Structure formats: C-alpha cells, structure tokens
Amino acid sequence: MSDKKIELEDSQYPVTPNNDRRPHIPEPPPVRLVAVADVHLLAAVGRELELDFFYVDLLHFAREVSEEDVLVYRSGNFRLIFDILKPPITRDEIRPTGILVPSLSIIQQQLIDREIEFEWHRGIAPGLQQIVLQDPARNWVSIGERQEVA
C-alpha cells in the first residue's frame, strides 16, 4: 500500500448547501408490536423509571409525552399505553404482549448482562423461537425476531 496522498483542487464555483424546508420526520423505532391497534397494559405507581429502562433502553421503544397517570411508548407501528394505578392490580388475563425486535440474540445477551430472568419458547415451525418474560410492571411479554421480507 502506498503512502501517497490525494489532494483535491479548489472548486471554480462556490458550493452552498441547500436548506431543506420540509419538516424533519424521525426514523421509526426498530421495534414493532404484534397487534392490530394500540396495546393497553396496567402498571403500579412508582414503576415508571423501571418501565423506561425496560422499554426504552432495552427494547428501543420511543417514549412519548403523556398525561400524568399514563405512560406511552411508541413502536414502529403502534403505541404501548400503560395505565398507572394504585396497587393492588388485578389482571383479567395473562396473555403476553408480542414484540418484534431486529435481533433476538442481542436482546438475549442484554437480558443476561442485566440479570433479567427469561425463558425460551420454541414454536412448531422450524426457526420459530421467542423469549418470554415479565416486564417491571409484571405484564407478560413475548419477544420474537422480526423477519424482513426480501
């Protein structure tokens, strides 16, 4: 490999960048909910910081500004809305909320590093596997890997 440097000639014409007047649209979060509409879950008062850590830092949801007694996290397709209630909280069902992430192996390693308990669930179809765990509000969550259509 040679140590020669390439120098560029000065331009004959002044170059000025054009300011784009269109409003900036941020990229959507890389995570998606397996749902057909916004998902509503319950959380106890005082779990807000733990939920932020779990959904924003770990799973990369985007936090939205919301009312005082509601937490809202935005995914690439829908919103995850937590109603903040005083304990004890009674739940009508234990069906997990489905979440799709770009890389299941990265999430697995982060869960191990942060010492968060989880279980692997393998499906009937080959290659179908999910991580099942409870979020800090004790809601069940099923995390799968998003498969892009080529």
HELIX and SHEET records of a PDB file:
HELIX    1   1 GLU A   48  ASP A   52  1                                   5    
HELIX    2   2 PHE A   53  LEU A   58  3                                   6    
HELIX    3   3 LEU A  104  ASP A  113  1                                  10    
SHEET    1   A 5 ARG A  32  VAL A  34  0                                        
SHEET    2   A 5 THR A  97  VAL A 101 -1                                        
SHEET    3   A 5 TRP A 140  GLU A 145  1                                        
SHEET    4   A 5 GLN A 129  GLN A 134 -1                                        
SHEET    5   A 5 GLU A 119  ARG A 122 -1                                        
SHEET    1   B 4 VAL A  39  ALA A  44  0                                        
SHEET    2   B 4 ARG A  79  LEU A  85  1                                        
SHEET    3   B 4 VAL A  70  ARG A  74 -1                                        
SHEET    4   B 4 ALA A  62  GLU A  64 -1                                        
END                                                                             
